[in-house]
């Protein structure tokens, strides 16, 4: 989905028609919404991660690797 969003942004920034790509993006969002609805109907109650959580977790992992790689004094 990130690729489709980037494609839409590139087309908009290049002042080109993005209708087809934007419709594909909306279709993907509809599918994700349906999947989440099915998951919740099946008893899914966990909090789903969002983009901010993924970035934060990536930073924590990166910082942890840097600390382990640094020599201790």
MMTF fields as JSON, N, C-alpha, C and O atoms, coordinates in Angstrom:
{
  "mmtfVersion": "1.0.0",
  "mmtfProducer": "UNKNOWN",
  "numBonds": 291,
  "numAtoms": 292,
  "numGroups": 73,
  "numChains": 1,
  "numModels": 1,
  "chainsPerModel": [1],
  "groupsPerChain": [73],
  "chainIdList": ["A"],
  "bondAtomList": [4, 2, 8, 6, 12, 10, 16, 14, 20, 18, 24, 22, 28, 26, 32, 30, 36, 34, 40, 38, 44, 42, 48, 46, 52, 50, 56, 54, 60, 58, 64, 62, 68, 66, 72, 70, 76, 74, 80, 78, 84, 82, 88, 86, 92, 90, 96, 94, 100, 98, 104, 102, 108, 106, 112, 110, 116, 114, 120, 118, 124, 122, 128, 126, 132, 130, 136, 134, 140, 138, 144, 142, 148, 146, 152, 150, 156, 154, 160, 158, 164, 162, 168, 166, 172, 170, 176, 174, 180, 178, 184, 182, 188, 186, 192, 190, 196, 194, 200, 198, 204, 202, 208, 206, 212, 210, 216, 214, 220, 218, 224, 222, 228, 226, 232, 230, 236, 234, 240, 238, 244, 242, 248, 246, 252, 250, 256, 254, 260, 258, 264, 262, 268, 266, 272, 270, 276, 274, 280, 278, 284, 282, 288, 286],
  "bondOrderList": [1, 1, 1, 1, 1, 1, 1, 1, 1, 1, 1, 1, 1, 1, 1, 1, 1, 1, 1, 1, 1, 1, 1, 1, 1, 1, 1, 1, 1, 1, 1, 1, 1, 1, 1, 1, 1, 1, 1, 1, 1, 1, 1, 1, 1, 1, 1, 1, 1, 1, 1, 1, 1, 1, 1, 1, 1, 1, 1, 1, 1, 1, 1, 1, 1, 1, 1, 1, 1, 1, 1, 1],
  "groupList": [{"groupName": "UNK", "atomNameList": ["N", "CA", "C", "O"], "elementList": ["N", "C", "C", "O"], "formalChargeList": [0, 0, 0, 0], "bondAtomList": [1, 0, 2, 1, 3, 2], "bondOrderList": [1, 1, 2], "singleLetterCode": "X", "chemCompType": "L-PEPTIDE LINKING"}],
  "groupTypeList": [0, 0, 0, 0, 0, 0, 0, 0, 0, 0, 0, 0, 0, 0, 0, 0, 0, 0, 0, 0, 0, 0, 0, 0, 0, 0, 0, 0, 0, 0, 0, 0, 0, 0, 0, 0, 0, 0, 0, 0, 0, 0, 0, 0, 0, 0, 0, 0, 0, 0, 0, 0, 0, 0, 0, 0, 0, 0, 0, 0, 0, 0, 0, 0, 0, 0, 0, 0, 0, 0, 0, 0, 0],
  "groupIdList": [1, 2, 3, 4, 5, 6, 7, 8, 9, 10, 11, 12, 13, 14, 15, 16, 17, 18, 19, 20, 21, 22, 23, 24, 25, 26, 27, 28, 29, 30, 31, 32, 33, 34, 35, 36, 37, 38, 39, 40, 41, 42, 43, 44, 45, 46, 47, 48, 49, 50, 51, 52, 53, 54, 55, 56, 57, 58, 59, 60, 61, 62, 63, 64, 65, 66, 67, 68, 69, 70, 71, 72, 73],
  "secStructList": [7, 2, 2, 2, 2, 2, 2, 2, 2, 2, 2, 2, 2, 6, 6, 7, 7, 7, 2, 2, 2, 2, 2, 2, 2, 2, 2, 2, 2, 2, 2, 2, 2, 2, 2, 2, 2, 2, 2, 2, 2, 6, 6, 7, 7, 1, 7, 7, 7, 7, 2, 2, 2, 2, 2, 2, 2, 2, 2, 2, 2, 2, 2, 2, 2, 2, 2, 2, 2, 1, 7, 7, 7],
  "xCoordList": [0.824, 0.0, 0.869, 0.509, 2.016, 2.914, 3.402, 3.601, 3.593, 4.031, 2.961, 3.269, 1.711, 0.609, 0.505, 0.313, 0.63, 0.571, 1.707, 1.503, 2.902, 4.045, 3.816, 4.17, 3.225, 2.938, 1.948, 2.115, 0.92, -0.062, 0.62, 0.402, 1.449, 2.155, 3.06, 3.096, 3.789, 4.677, 3.895, 4.317, 2.759, 1.945, 1.377, 1.342, 0.938, 0.414, 1.522, 1.325, 2.684, 3.811, 4.268, 4.763, 4.108, 4.479, 3.345, 3.459, 2.25, 1.081, 0.545, 0.219, 0.461, -0.061, -1.344, -1.627, -2.115, -3.368, -3.072, -2.278, -3.702, -3.474, -4.764, -4.814, -5.8, -7.108, -7.048, -7.597, -6.393, -6.334, -5.598, -6.044, -4.482, -3.697, -4.436, -4.385, -5.114, -5.878, -7.038, -7.338, -7.692, -8.765, -8.211, -8.849, -7.037, -6.401, -6.086, -6.255, -5.635, -5.33, -6.606, -6.598, -7.69, -8.966, -9.451, -9.996, -9.254, -9.65, -8.855, -9.418, -7.56, -6.739, -7.195, -7.235, -7.535, -8.012, -9.334, -9.552, -10.223, -11.485, -11.224, -11.853, -10.295, -9.98, -9.411, -9.764, -8.545, -7.973, -9.064, -9.082, -9.966, -11.071, -11.946, -12.374, -12.216, -13.01, -12.274, -12.886, -10.975, -10.201, -10.19, -10.31, -10.048, -10.072, -11.451, -11.56, -12.503, -13.86, -14.072, -14.678, -13.572, -13.69, -12.893, -13.341, -11.725, -10.869, -11.565, -11.556, -12.167, -12.879, -14.102, -14.397, -14.827, -16.003, -15.623, -16.423, -14.399, -13.928, -13.372, -12.873, -13.453, -13.013, -11.697, -11.176, -11.164, -9.915, -10.133, -10.975, -9.372, -9.556, -8.244, -8.235, -7.144, -5.858, -5.829, -6.535, -5.019, -4.831, -3.859, -2.745, -4.291, -3.438, -2.383, -2.683, -1.153, -0.11, -0.388, -0.973, 0.037, -0.078, 1.331, 2.32, 1.413, 2.699, 3.645, 4.841, 3.13, 3.975, 4.61, 5.763, 3.839, 4.391, 5.515, 6.542, 5.33, 6.352, 7.633, 8.728, 7.51, 8.698, 9.396, 10.622, 8.609, 9.19, 9.924, 11.04, 9.306, 9.947, 11.227, 12.213, 11.209, 12.399, 13.526, 14.682, 13.192, 14.206, 14.773, 15.979, 13.904, 14.36, 15.326, 16.357, 15.0, 15.873, 17.203, 18.254, 17.174, 18.395, 19.286, 20.499, 18.7, 19.467, 20.061, 21.21, 19.281, 19.763, 20.958, 21.9, 20.93, 22.052, 23.286, 24.399, 23.096, 24.231, 24.874, 26.099, 24.061, 24.607, 25.374, 26.406, 24.864, 25.554, 26.865, 27.825, 26.91, 28.09, 29.171, 30.348, 28.814, 29.789, 30.654, 30.13, 31.957, 32.821, 32.563, 32.346, 32.594, 32.38, 33.7, 34.741, 33.652, 34.877, 34.911, 35.866],
  "yCoordList": [-1.182, 0.0, 1.246, 2.265, 1.16, 2.313, 2.658, 3.83, 1.637, 1.882, 2.633, 3.53, 2.26, 2.932, 4.377, 5.279, 4.605, 5.974, 6.822, 7.982, 6.243, 6.979, 7.296, 8.376, 6.354, 6.584, 7.73, 8.564, 7.769, 8.861, 10.196, 11.182, 10.216, 11.466, 11.921, 13.104, 10.976, 11.325, 11.895, 12.868, 11.285, 11.778, 13.163, 14.027, 13.372, 14.694, 15.733, 16.816, 15.403, 16.346, 16.625, 17.714, 15.656, 15.846, 16.413, 16.503, 16.797, 17.377, 16.438, 16.866, 15.135, 14.136, 13.537, 13.67, 12.88, 12.245, 11.087, 10.204, 11.09, 10.035, 9.301, 8.577, 9.476, 8.906, 7.39, 6.837, 6.719, 5.26, 4.768, 3.833, 5.4, 5.008, 5.357, 4.602, 6.491, 6.887, 5.921, 5.598, 5.458, 4.479, 3.152, 2.485, 2.776, 1.555, 1.698, 0.751, 2.865, 3.132, 3.032, 2.419, 3.626, 3.545, 2.103, 1.698, 1.323, -0.079, -0.856, -1.685, -0.595, -1.253, -0.881, -1.731, 0.382, 0.811, 0.135, -0.245, -0.016, -0.714, -2.163, -2.673, -2.82, -4.217, -4.342, -5.265, -3.426, -3.463, -3.25, -3.924, -2.32, -2.068, -3.302, -3.635, -3.985, -5.215, -6.299, -7.003, -6.437, -7.445, -7.165, -8.087, -5.909, -5.557, -5.845, -6.341, -5.532, -5.836, -7.324, -7.732, -8.149, -9.606, -10.091, -10.966, -9.525, -9.91, -9.598, -10.417, -8.41, -8.034, -8.914, -9.297, -9.246, -10.104, -11.506, -12.198, -11.918, -13.247, -13.245, -14.267, -12.11, -12.052, -11.322, -11.287, -10.748, -9.993, -8.758, -7.917, -8.652, -7.502, -6.808, -5.835, -7.287, -6.647, -5.282, -5.041, -4.404, -3.098, -3.283, -3.775, -2.886, -3.033, -1.929, -0.783, -2.261, -1.234, -0.242, -0.596, 0.988, 1.974, 2.351, 1.81, 3.253, 3.631, 4.187, 3.899, 4.973, 5.571, 4.499, 4.626, 3.436, 2.336, 1.641, 1.303, 1.426, 0.746, 1.57, 1.017, 2.881, 3.745, 3.733, 3.659, 3.806, 3.803, 2.491, 2.498, 1.37, 0.074, -0.06, -0.628, 0.464, 0.414, 1.231, 0.81, 2.399, 3.23, 2.54, 2.591, 1.893, 1.192, 0.074, -0.101, -0.68, -1.76, -1.208, -1.78, -0.105, 0.493, 0.997, 0.79, 1.653, 2.172, 1.014, 1.082, -0.049, -1.213, -1.866, -2.285, -1.958, -2.54, -1.658, -2.163, -0.345, 0.575, 0.473, 0.531, 0.323, 0.209, -1.087, -1.116, -2.17, -3.449, -3.453, -4.116, -2.723, -2.704, -1.795, -1.994, -0.81, 0.135, -0.576, -1.303, -0.359, -0.996, -0.37, 0.835, -1.211, -0.727, -0.316, -0.905, 0.694, 1.178, 0.782, 1.103],
  "zCoordList": [0.0, 0.0, 0.0, -0.59, 0.664, 0.7, -0.704, -1.025, -1.542, -2.919, -3.707, -4.491, -3.491, -4.194, -3.732, -4.548, -2.42, -1.895, -2.459, -2.819, -2.534, -3.084, -4.556, -5.029, -5.275, -6.693, -6.876, -7.766, -6.037, -6.115, -5.824, -6.528, -4.778, -4.447, -5.591, -5.929, -6.183, -7.302, -8.474, -9.098, -8.768, -9.888, -9.585, -10.461, -8.362, -7.992, -8.075, -8.625, -7.531, -7.567, -8.992, -9.281, -9.881, -11.278, -12.112, -13.334, -11.466, -12.128, -13.212, -14.319, -12.865, -13.788, -13.221, -12.03, -14.077, -13.67, -12.727, -13.051, -11.573, -10.586, -10.241, -9.247, -11.045, -10.724, -10.582, -9.629, -11.509, -11.47, -10.221, -9.557, -9.912, -8.742, -7.443, -6.472, -7.435, -6.243, -5.999, -4.85, -7.061, -6.906, -6.388, -5.573, -6.856, -6.351, -4.865, -4.096, -4.468, -3.058, -2.215, -1.148, -2.688, -1.968, -1.871, -0.844, -2.939, -2.919, -1.87, -1.154, -1.777, -0.764, 0.644, 1.533, 0.844, 2.167, 2.519, 3.67, 1.522, 1.755, 2.169, 3.096, 1.475, 1.786, 3.203, 3.938, 3.578, 4.926, 5.972, 7.003, 5.707, 6.631, 6.778, 7.883, 5.661, 5.725, 6.511, 7.313, 6.289, 7.015, 8.515, 9.323, 8.882, 10.308, 10.897, 12.018, 10.139, 10.602, 10.809, 11.799, 9.875, 10.016, 11.219, 11.96, 11.406, 12.535, 13.859, 14.778, 13.95, 15.174, 15.384, 16.516, 14.301, 14.41, 14.874, 15.505, 14.557, 14.959, 16.379, 16.851, 17.057, 18.446, 18.653, 19.768, 17.61, 17.745, 18.587, 18.271, 19.659, 20.538, 20.868, 21.622, 20.321, 20.563, 19.896, 18.917, 20.429, 19.811, 18.651, 18.83, 17.475, 16.295, 16.275, 16.61, 15.887, 15.839, 14.71, 13.686, 14.91, 13.843, 13.378, 13.874, 12.453, 11.871, 12.926, 12.894, 13.853, 14.889, 15.776, 16.187, 16.069, 16.858, 16.102, 16.691, 14.805, 14.01, 13.955, 14.058, 13.794, 13.752, 15.1, 15.17, 16.18, 17.518, 17.78, 18.3, 17.423, 17.638, 16.818, 17.287, 15.595, 14.747, 15.385, 15.365, 15.951, 16.601, 17.831, 18.074, 18.613, 19.813, 19.43, 20.079, 18.383, 17.934, 17.436, 17.725, 16.691, 16.156, 17.279, 17.249, 18.265, 19.398, 20.195, 20.63, 20.385, 21.119, 20.434, 21.106, 19.104, 18.357, 18.488, 18.632, 18.438, 18.538, 19.914, 20.031, 20.956, 22.315, 22.498, 23.169, 21.895, 22.013, 21.221, 21.616, 20.117, 19.266, 19.843, 19.544, 20.653, 21.21, 22.278, 23.121, 22.231, 23.246, 24.622, 24.747, 25.632, 27.005, 27.602, 27.311, 28.435, 29.088, 30.521, 31.228]
}
